[in-house]
Amino acid sequence: MSLVVAALMHGAARAEAEWPGLVQAFRTALVQARECEFRAANASELALTTVSPSYPPLVRDLAHAGGYVEGVAS
């Protein structure tokens, strides 16, 4: 689970208790965040299967990161 999804889940739990009107917004944001992570994982899988050994090391490293970079929440 990414930092973004974890923060949204925490926010949704807090919204249920403190801001009931915002619960649906948090749920929508969670769905969108999970969809983005799914797309990133698919894109990285595609990149991994198409990365040529002749590409610069940075490209190979990004492809192997699998859509997740430690400490980066976008």
Stockholm file with secondary structure:
# STOCKHOLM 1.0

chainA/1-74         MSLVVAALMHGAARAEAEWPGLVQAFRTALVQARECEFRAANASELALTTVSPSYPPLVRDLAHAGGYVEGVAS
#=GR chainA/1-74 SS CCHHHHHHHHHHHHHHHHCGGGHHHHHHHHHHHHHHHHHHHHHHHHHHHHCCTTSCHHHHHHHHTTTCCTTCCC
#=GC SS_cons        CCHHHHHHHHHHHHHHHHCGGGHHHHHHHHHHHHHHHHHHHHHHHHHHHHCCTTSCHHHHHHHHTTTCCTTCCC
//
